[in-house]
Amino acid sequence: MGELRAHFPKYTSWTEIVDRLPFLPTICHRIDPLRSPESRLLGCTITQCPPAEVAAANPLTYIGHIGERPIPPTLIFHGEPDALVPYHQGRLMYDKLAASGHDARMNSFPKAAHGRLFEMLSDDATRKGAYEEAARGGHSTPARPVTPTWNTVISFLNQHLGRG
């Protein structure tokens, strides 16, 4: 815990640190937080940016707010060993969408790295152990094994574009 605290020296409570999620897993697992995608987006490290700027860049900020633009149905494909966007960030996104009553599906791949959508949908070795969770209207389904294909994407789009 002391090592984690070293990344957040100006914060007095764990609540202040957790409020900076989903960026926490990335900053804590990088050797050079100055060059992390989040820091490059914000123009400063997560620990040095004003909290309002971090919140504005955090996609979780925009889920579940009444009166704003509706959240479209969301289909997530995420590799568990992803080194660029940690799996935890995708998990946080899905969990918040599900808890807010949005229509979301998360396909998790124990063997897929970042940016491997083609392999996720066509390579048996990459799809091995894949599983899907779904949420709609505040109800979630437990994880179930799947073998996603391009038809998974097409049927999702057809379902939500009124073509299926």
MOQUI-V767140 format. One record per residue. N is the residue number from 1. PHI is phi as a letter, one per 40 degrees, with the letter a starting at -180 (999 if undefined). OMEGA is omega in radians with two decimals (* if undefined). D_CENTER is the distance of its C-alpha to the mean C-alpha in whole Angstrom. Layout:
n:N phi:PHI omega:OMEGA d_center:D_CENTER
n:N phi:PHI omega:OMEGA d_center:D_CENTER
This chain:
n:1 phi:999 omega:3.12 d_center:24
n:2 phi:c omega:3.12 d_center:26
n:3 phi:c omega:3.09 d_center:24
n:4 phi:c omega:3.13 d_center:21
n:5 phi:c omega:3.14 d_center:23
n:6 phi:c omega:3.12 d_center:25
n:7 phi:c omega:-3.07 d_center:22
n:8 phi:b omega:-3.01 d_center:22
n:9 phi:c omega:-3.05 d_center:26
n:10 phi:c omega:-3.12 d_center:26
n:11 phi:c omega:-3.06 d_center:24
n:12 phi:c omega:-3.12 d_center:27
n:13 phi:b omega:3.09 d_center:24
n:14 phi:c omega:3.11 d_center:21
n:15 phi:c omega:3.12 d_center:20
n:16 phi:c omega:3.13 d_center:20
n:17 phi:c omega:-3.10 d_center:18
n:18 phi:c omega:3.10 d_center:15
n:19 phi:c omega:-3.12 d_center:15
n:20 phi:c omega:3.04 d_center:14
n:21 phi:c omega:0.22 d_center:11
n:22 phi:c omega:-3.05 d_center:8
n:23 phi:c omega:-3.10 d_center:10
n:24 phi:d omega:-3.10 d_center:12
n:25 phi:c omega:-3.12 d_center:11
n:26 phi:c omega:-3.07 d_center:12
n:27 phi:c omega:-3.10 d_center:15
n:28 phi:c omega:-3.10 d_center:16
n:29 phi:b omega:-3.13 d_center:16
n:30 phi:b omega:3.07 d_center:17
n:31 phi:c omega:-3.08 d_center:21
n:32 phi:b omega:-3.10 d_center:21
n:33 phi:c omega:3.12 d_center:19
n:34 phi:c omega:-3.11 d_center:21
n:35 phi:b omega:3.12 d_center:20
n:36 phi:c omega:3.10 d_center:16
n:37 phi:d omega:-3.14 d_center:14
n:38 phi:c omega:-3.14 d_center:13
n:39 phi:c omega:3.10 d_center:17
n:40 phi:c omega:3.09 d_center:18
n:41 phi:c omega:-3.05 d_center:16
n:42 phi:c omega:-3.08 d_center:18
n:43 phi:g omega:3.09 d_center:21
n:44 phi:a omega:3.11 d_center:21
n:45 phi:c omega:-3.12 d_center:20
n:46 phi:d omega:-3.10 d_center:17
n:47 phi:c omega:-3.11 d_center:20
n:48 phi:b omega:-3.12 d_center:23
n:49 phi:c omega:3.03 d_center:21
n:50 phi:c omega:-3.12 d_center:22
n:51 phi:d omega:-3.14 d_center:20
n:52 phi:c omega:3.11 d_center:20
n:53 phi:c omega:3.10 d_center:19
n:54 phi:c omega:3.13 d_center:16
n:55 phi:c omega:-3.14 d_center:15
n:56 phi:c omega:-3.14 d_center:16
n:57 phi:c omega:-3.09 d_center:13
n:58 phi:c omega:-3.11 d_center:10
n:59 phi:c omega:3.14 d_center:9
n:60 phi:c omega:3.13 d_center:9
n:61 phi:d omega:-2.98 d_center:13
n:62 phi:c omega:-3.14 d_center:13
n:63 phi:c omega:3.02 d_center:12
n:64 phi:g omega:3.13 d_center:15
n:65 phi:c omega:-3.14 d_center:18
n:66 phi:c omega:3.08 d_center:21
n:67 phi:g omega:3.10 d_center:23
n:68 phi:c omega:3.12 d_center:21
n:69 phi:d omega:3.14 d_center:20
n:70 phi:c omega:3.10 d_center:18
n:71 phi:c omega:3.12 d_center:15
n:72 phi:c omega:3.01 d_center:15
n:73 phi:d omega:-3.00 d_center:14
n:74 phi:b omega:3.08 d_center:11
n:75 phi:b omega:-3.08 d_center:11
n:76 phi:b omega:2.96 d_center:8
n:77 phi:b omega:-3.06 d_center:9
n:78 phi:a omega:3.06 d_center:8
n:79 phi:c omega:-3.14 d_center:10
n:80 phi:c omega:3.12 d_center:11
n:81 phi:c omega:-3.13 d_center:13
n:82 phi:d omega:-3.11 d_center:11
n:83 phi:c omega:-3.12 d_center:13
n:84 phi:c omega:3.07 d_center:12
n:85 phi:b omega:-3.07 d_center:8
n:86 phi:d omega:-3.12 d_center:8
n:87 phi:d omega:-3.12 d_center:7
n:88 phi:d omega:-3.14 d_center:6
n:89 phi:c omega:3.06 d_center:4
n:90 phi:c omega:3.12 d_center:2
n:91 phi:c omega:3.11 d_center:5
n:92 phi:c omega:3.13 d_center:5
n:93 phi:c omega:-3.13 d_center:4
n:94 phi:c omega:-3.10 d_center:7
n:95 phi:c omega:-3.13 d_center:9
n:96 phi:c omega:3.07 d_center:10
n:97 phi:d omega:-3.12 d_center:10
n:98 phi:c omega:-3.12 d_center:12
n:99 phi:c omega:-3.13 d_center:14
n:100 phi:c omega:3.08 d_center:15
n:101 phi:g omega:-3.13 d_center:17
n:102 phi:c omega:3.09 d_center:15
n:103 phi:c omega:-3.10 d_center:15
n:104 phi:a omega:3.01 d_center:12
n:105 phi:b omega:3.11 d_center:12
n:106 phi:b omega:3.05 d_center:9
n:107 phi:b omega:-3.11 d_center:11
n:108 phi:b omega:-3.07 d_center:11
n:109 phi:b omega:-3.13 d_center:13
n:110 phi:c omega:-3.05 d_center:15
n:111 phi:b omega:-3.05 d_center:17
n:112 phi:b omega:3.06 d_center:15
n:113 phi:c omega:-3.13 d_center:14
n:114 phi:c omega:3.02 d_center:12
n:115 phi:g omega:-3.07 d_center:14
n:116 phi:b omega:-3.09 d_center:15
n:117 phi:d omega:-3.14 d_center:15
n:118 phi:d omega:3.13 d_center:19
n:119 phi:c omega:3.12 d_center:19
n:120 phi:d omega:-3.07 d_center:17
n:121 phi:b omega:-3.07 d_center:19
n:122 phi:a omega:-3.06 d_center:22
n:123 phi:b omega:-3.08 d_center:23
n:124 phi:c omega:-3.14 d_center:24
n:125 phi:c omega:3.13 d_center:23
n:126 phi:c omega:-3.11 d_center:19
n:127 phi:c omega:-3.11 d_center:19
n:128 phi:d omega:3.12 d_center:21
n:129 phi:g omega:-3.13 d_center:19
n:130 phi:c omega:3.11 d_center:16
n:131 phi:a omega:-3.08 d_center:16
n:132 phi:b omega:2.98 d_center:14
n:133 phi:b omega:-3.14 d_center:14
n:134 phi:b omega:3.10 d_center:14
n:135 phi:b omega:3.11 d_center:15
n:136 phi:a omega:3.08 d_center:17
n:137 phi:f omega:3.11 d_center:20
n:138 phi:g omega:3.12 d_center:18
n:139 phi:b omega:-3.12 d_center:19
n:140 phi:b omega:3.04 d_center:17
n:141 phi:b omega:3.08 d_center:18
n:142 phi:c omega:3.12 d_center:18
n:143 phi:d omega:3.09 d_center:16
n:144 phi:b omega:3.13 d_center:19
n:145 phi:c omega:3.11 d_center:20
n:146 phi:a omega:2.98 d_center:19
n:147 phi:b omega:-3.06 d_center:21
n:148 phi:c omega:3.07 d_center:19
n:149 phi:b omega:3.06 d_center:21
n:150 phi:c omega:3.09 d_center:21
n:151 phi:c omega:3.05 d_center:22
n:152 phi:c omega:-3.14 d_center:19
n:153 phi:c omega:-3.11 d_center:18
n:154 phi:c omega:-3.13 d_center:21
n:155 phi:c omega:3.08 d_center:22
n:156 phi:c omega:3.14 d_center:19
n:157 phi:c omega:3.12 d_center:20
n:158 phi:c omega:3.14 d_center:23
n:159 phi:c omega:-3.02 d_center:23
n:160 phi:c omega:3.05 d_center:21
n:161 phi:b omega:3.10 d_center:23
n:162 phi:g omega:-3.12 d_center:26
n:163 phi:b omega:-3.08 d_center:27
n:164 phi:a omega:* d_center:27
